[in-house]
């Protein structure tokens, strides 16, 4: 979960295509298990 949070807040930077694909896969995997996972990983990266 630490990796997902770091990805969400922009502490981890990935290539744009890989980032989008990874975020989509994480959202799909956590759908129904984590409330508002789309808000956490969707949209723009939060500023540090």
Secondary structure as the mmCIF struct_conf table of DSSP 4:
data_model
#
loop_
_struct_conf.conf_type_id
_struct_conf.id
_struct_conf.beg_label_comp_id
_struct_conf.beg_label_asym_id
_struct_conf.beg_label_seq_id
_struct_conf.end_label_comp_id
_struct_conf.end_label_asym_id
_struct_conf.end_label_seq_id
HELX_RH_AL_P HELX_RH_AL_P1 UNK A 2 UNK A 9
TURN_TY1_P TURN_TY1_P1 UNK A 10 UNK A 10
BEND BEND1 UNK A 11 UNK A 12
HELX_RH_AL_P HELX_RH_AL_P2 UNK A 16 UNK A 30
TURN_TY1_P TURN_TY1_P2 UNK A 31 UNK A 33
BEND BEND2 UNK A 34 UNK A 34
TURN_TY1_P TURN_TY1_P3 UNK A 35 UNK A 36
HELX_RH_AL_P HELX_RH_AL_P3 UNK A 37 UNK A 41
BEND BEND3 UNK A 42 UNK A 44
HELX_LH_PP_P HELX_LH_PP_P1 UNK A 45 UNK A 47
#
